[in-house]
């Protein structure tokens, strides 16, 4: 259910996000919020904001708030990102890093420190594996086209 919730949010389908959320057990609200929150790294803030607003219209379990502690990984963001990238991409890690750096050195750094270090590797209600499964996977993009967002060259779950 979490992957569908994330895919509908990424596609900008607020009505489907509300329907998904209505079927999500309250005990999984914290995980659902995490799945939606991390979408910003792939589809941007506007769709993430709209999805979060949609679930708040339906109702969010009060117990979900306990999992929303603000975490500061500080100077460890790069190390956390490298570790997560290595785990997820395994043997494709070096090729991925070289490709990102060839596009722009800051893109590689943003991927490492922000996308993976501060978002994907963070604790909270989702494991690394579940976070990767809830990212907008290319097969979901075929079903739910997102304007302005292209599928990555490799599946996100390749190392999980």
C-alpha positions in Angstrom: 0.0 0.0 0.0 2.8 2.4 0.8 4.3 2.1 -2.7 1.0 2.9 -4.3 0.5 5.8 -2.0 3.9 7.2 -2.9 3.2 6.6 -6.7 -0.2 8.3 -6.6 1.4 11.2 -4.7 4.2 11.5 -7.3 1.6 11.4 -10.1 -0.2 14.3 -8.5 -3.5 12.4 -8.0 -4.8 13.8 -4.8 -8.1 11.9 -4.9 -6.2 8.6 -5.2 -3.8 9.7 -2.4 -6.9 10.3 -0.2 -8.3 6.9 -1.1 -5.0 5.1 -0.4 -4.7 6.9 2.9 -8.3 6.0 3.9 -7.3 2.3 3.5 -4.0 2.7 5.4 -4.3 1.4 8.9 -3.7 4.1 11.6 -0.7 2.0 12.9 1.0 2.7 9.5 0.4 6.4 9.3 3.9 7.3 10.4 5.3 5.0 7.6 2.9 6.6 5.2 3.9 10.1 6.1 7.6 9.1 5.6 6.8 7.6 2.2 5.2 10.8 1.1 7.8 13.1 2.6 10.7 11.5 0.8 8.9 12.0 -2.5 10.3 15.5 -2.6 13.7 14.3 -3.8 12.2 12.8 -6.9 9.2 14.8 -7.9 9.6 18.1 -6.0 8.0 20.0 -3.2 4.7 21.0 -4.9 3.5 17.4 -5.4 4.8 16.4 -1.9 3.0 19.4 -0.3 -0.2 18.5 -2.2 -0.1 14.9 -1.1 0.6 15.8 2.6 -2.3 18.2 2.5 -4.6 15.5 1.0 -3.8 13.1 3.8 -4.4 15.7 6.4 -7.8 16.3 4.9 -8.6 12.6 5.5 -7.0 12.5 8.9 -3.7 11.5 10.4 -3.4 9.3 13.5 -2.2 11.4 16.5 0.3 8.6 17.3 2.0 9.1 13.9 3.4 12.4 15.2 5.7 10.7 17.7 7.8 9.4 14.8 8.3 12.8 13.2 11.3 13.8 15.3 13.5 16.2 13.5 16.8 14.5 13.0 20.0 16.3 12.4 22.6 14.1 10.8 25.0 17.1 10.6 28.4 16.3 9.2 27.5 12.6 9.0 25.2 13.2 6.0 27.9 12.4 3.5 28.9 9.2 5.2 25.4 8.1 5.7 24.6 8.8 2.1 27.7 6.8 0.9 26.7 3.9 3.0 23.1 3.8 1.8 24.2 4.3 -1.8 26.7 1.4 -1.5 24.0 -0.9 0.0 21.3 0.0 -2.5 23.5 0.1 -5.7 26.1 -2.5 -4.7 28.3 -3.3 -7.7 26.8 -0.4 -9.6 27.9 2.2 -7.0 31.1 3.4 -8.7 29.4 3.7 -12.1 26.5 5.6 -10.6 28.8 8.1 -8.8 30.9 8.6 -11.9 27.8 9.2 -14.0 26.3 11.8 -11.6 29.7 13.6 -11.2 30.0 13.7 -15.0 26.6 15.4 -15.3 27.6 18.0 -12.6 29.8 17.6 -9.5 27.2 19.2 -7.3 24.5 16.8 -8.5 26.6 13.9 -7.2 27.1 15.7 -3.9 23.4 16.5 -3.6 22.5 12.9 -4.3 25.0 11.7 -1.6 24.4 14.2 1.1 20.7 15.2 0.7 18.8 12.5 -1.2 20.6 9.5 0.4 22.3 11.0 3.5 19.4 13.1 4.9 16.4 11.4 3.3 16.9 7.8 2.3 19.3 6.8 5.1 17.5 8.5 7.9 15.8 6.5 10.6 12.1 6.9 11.3 9.2 4.6 10.5 10.7 3.1 7.3 13.7 0.8 6.8 16.2 1.5 4.0 14.6 -1.3 1.9 11.1 0.1 2.4 12.2 3.6 1.6 13.7 2.4 -1.7 10.5 0.4 -2.5 8.5 3.5 -1.8 10.5 5.7 -4.1 9.0 6.3 -7.5 10.2 3.3 -9.3 10.4 3.3 -13.1 7.6 0.7 -13.4 5.3 3.0 -11.5 6.2 5.9 -13.7 5.0 3.8 -16.7 1.6 3.5 -14.9 1.6 7.0 -13.4 3.4 9.4 -15.7 4.9 12.4 -13.9 5.5 15.5 -16.0 9.1 16.7 -15.7 10.3 13.6 -13.9 12.1 10.8 -15.7 12.8 7.3 -14.5 16.3 6.6 -13.2 18.5 4.5 -15.4 18.6 1.7 -12.8 15.8 0.4 -10.6 16.0 1.7 -7.1 15.7 -1.7 -5.5 18.6 -3.2 -7.4 20.7 -3.5 -4.2 17.9 -4.5 -1.8 
